[in-house]
């Protein structure tokens, strides 16, 4: 069964970092009043043409969990406009396929962005520094994403807010880029 998530963003340029090539951003801005992002999680099945037509801009969210991706098929049948790939998690986890897939996406002309999966076990500052090192954000990359998920058992609200702010502030101070925040609830 294919799982899909649709996000609606009111500001089309909010998706792209200040470093994204201006011509790409302007072309998308002129094409769209707003951006619809279709994130398709099951890379083993194909997205039907009618599905794609309903979303002016769509992309995929991948990580090492999607072990094998047939890139030629992805590009030929349903080339995404962008890919977000997990770069890191917590303080010690680095996605071993991140750099390789970033190169593949760039070679195939697909916009690429990194996300960090937040852990409640380590400090936000340390996680931000780890993400910066692993993601190696470059001009032309999409705006980085901080993915934090609400769980049944969590630390206190004050702790969560403090560490998320620490991550966001550290990332901004080190890179000059504000991240997109993704949350499951």
C-alpha positions as CSV (number, residue, x, y, z in Angstrom):
1,X,0.0,0.0,0.0
2,X,1.3,3.4,-1.0
3,X,1.5,6.0,1.8
4,X,1.4,9.6,0.8
5,X,1.6,12.9,2.7
6,X,0.5,16.1,1.2
7,X,1.7,19.4,2.7
8,X,0.4,22.7,1.6
9,X,2.7,25.7,1.8
10,X,1.4,29.2,1.3
11,X,4.7,30.8,0.4
12,X,6.3,29.1,-2.5
13,X,9.7,30.5,-1.9
14,X,9.8,29.4,1.7
15,X,10.8,26.0,0.5
16,X,14.0,27.2,-1.1
17,X,17.0,28.5,0.7
18,X,18.5,31.9,-0.1
19,X,21.3,29.9,-1.9
20,X,19.0,28.2,-4.4
21,X,19.7,29.3,-7.9
22,X,17.5,32.4,-8.5
23,X,16.3,31.3,-11.9
24,X,14.9,28.1,-10.5
25,X,13.0,29.9,-7.8
26,X,11.7,32.6,-10.1
27,X,10.5,30.0,-12.6
28,X,8.7,28.1,-9.9
29,X,7.2,31.3,-8.4
30,X,5.8,32.3,-11.8
31,X,4.3,28.8,-12.3
32,X,2.7,28.5,-9.0
33,X,0.5,30.6,-6.7
34,X,1.4,28.2,-4.0
35,X,3.4,25.0,-3.6
36,X,1.8,21.6,-3.2
37,X,4.3,19.1,-2.1
38,X,3.6,15.4,-2.6
39,X,6.0,13.3,-0.6
40,X,5.8,9.7,-1.7
41,X,7.2,7.3,0.8
42,X,7.0,3.9,-1.1
43,X,9.7,4.0,-3.7
44,X,9.0,0.5,-4.8
45,X,5.8,1.5,-6.6
46,X,5.3,4.1,-9.2
47,X,3.2,7.2,-9.0
48,X,0.5,7.4,-11.6
49,X,0.6,10.3,-14.1
50,X,-2.8,11.4,-12.8
51,X,-1.4,11.6,-9.3
52,X,1.5,13.8,-10.5
53,X,-0.8,16.1,-12.5
54,X,-2.7,17.0,-9.3
55,X,0.5,18.3,-7.7
56,X,2.3,21.1,-9.6
57,X,5.5,20.3,-7.5
58,X,6.2,17.0,-5.9
59,X,9.1,15.2,-4.3
60,X,10.2,12.3,-2.2
61,X,11.5,11.9,1.3
62,X,14.0,9.1,1.6
63,X,16.6,7.6,3.9
64,X,18.7,4.5,4.2
65,X,15.4,2.6,4.9
66,X,14.7,2.7,1.2
67,X,17.7,0.5,0.5
68,X,17.4,0.1,-3.3
69,X,16.1,2.8,-5.6
70,X,16.1,2.3,-9.3
71,X,17.0,5.9,-10.3
72,X,16.6,5.4,-14.0
73,X,13.0,4.3,-13.4
74,X,12.3,7.1,-11.0
75,X,13.6,9.7,-13.5
76,X,12.0,8.2,-16.6
77,X,8.4,7.5,-15.2
78,X,7.9,10.1,-12.5
79,X,10.9,12.4,-12.0
80,X,10.4,14.3,-8.7
81,X,11.1,18.0,-8.6
82,X,13.0,17.5,-5.4
83,X,14.3,15.0,-2.9
84,X,14.7,15.4,0.9
85,X,17.0,12.9,2.4
86,X,17.8,12.1,6.0
87,X,21.3,13.2,6.7
88,X,21.6,12.5,10.4
89,X,19.7,11.6,13.6
90,X,20.6,12.6,17.1
91,X,24.3,13.0,17.8
92,X,25.8,9.7,16.5
93,X,23.7,8.5,13.5
94,X,24.8,9.4,10.0
95,X,22.8,8.1,7.0
96,X,25.3,6.1,5.0
97,X,23.6,6.7,1.7
98,X,23.1,10.5,2.0
99,X,26.2,11.7,0.1
100,X,25.9,9.1,-2.6
101,X,22.2,9.9,-3.2
102,X,22.9,13.7,-3.1
103,X,25.4,13.2,-6.0
104,X,22.9,11.0,-7.9
105,X,20.1,13.5,-7.5
106,X,22.3,16.4,-8.6
107,X,23.5,14.5,-11.6
108,X,19.9,13.8,-12.6
109,X,18.9,17.5,-12.2
110,X,16.7,17.0,-9.1
111,X,16.8,19.6,-6.3
112,X,18.1,18.1,-3.1
113,X,17.7,18.9,0.6
114,X,18.7,17.4,3.9
115,X,16.8,16.7,7.1
116,X,17.9,15.9,10.6
117,X,15.8,13.6,12.8
118,X,15.8,15.1,16.3
119,X,16.5,12.9,19.3
120,X,15.4,13.8,22.8
121,X,18.4,12.0,24.2
122,X,21.1,14.6,23.4
123,X,21.4,18.3,23.5
124,X,20.1,20.4,20.6
125,X,23.4,22.3,20.2
126,X,25.3,19.1,19.7
127,X,22.8,17.7,17.2
128,X,22.9,20.9,15.2
129,X,26.7,20.7,15.0
130,X,26.4,17.1,13.9
131,X,23.8,17.9,11.2
132,X,25.9,20.8,9.9
133,X,28.9,18.5,9.5
134,X,27.0,15.7,7.9
135,X,24.6,17.6,5.6
136,X,27.3,19.9,4.2
137,X,24.8,22.4,2.9
138,X,25.9,24.0,-0.3
139,X,24.5,26.8,-2.6
140,X,21.7,25.3,-4.6
141,X,20.5,22.9,-1.9
142,X,17.0,23.2,-0.6
143,X,16.4,24.6,2.8
144,X,17.4,22.1,5.5
145,X,14.6,20.5,7.6
146,X,14.5,19.7,11.3
147,X,12.2,16.6,11.8
148,X,11.0,16.2,15.3
149,X,8.2,13.8,16.2
150,X,5.9,13.8,19.2
151,X,5.8,10.4,21.0
152,X,3.9,8.8,23.8
153,X,6.8,9.1,26.2
154,X,8.6,12.4,26.0
155,X,10.7,14.6,28.2
156,X,9.1,17.7,29.8
157,X,7.7,20.4,27.5
158,X,10.2,22.8,28.8
159,X,13.1,20.5,28.0
160,X,11.8,19.8,24.4
161,X,11.3,23.5,23.7
162,X,14.7,24.5,25.1
163,X,16.5,21.8,23.1
164,X,14.6,22.5,19.8
165,X,15.4,26.3,20.2
166,X,19.0,25.4,20.9
167,X,19.2,23.3,17.7
168,X,17.5,26.0,15.6
169,X,19.6,28.9,17.1
170,X,22.8,27.0,16.7
171,X,22.1,26.0,13.1
172,X,21.2,29.6,12.2
173,X,24.3,31.1,13.9
174,X,26.6,28.6,12.2
175,X,25.1,28.7,8.7
176,X,22.9,31.8,8.4
177,X,20.0,29.6,7.2
178,X,16.7,29.1,9.0
179,X,15.5,25.5,8.9
180,X,12.0,24.3,8.0
181,X,10.4,22.5,10.9
182,X,8.5,19.3,10.3
183,X,6.5,17.7,13.0
184,X,4.2,14.6,12.9
185,X,1.4,16.4,14.9
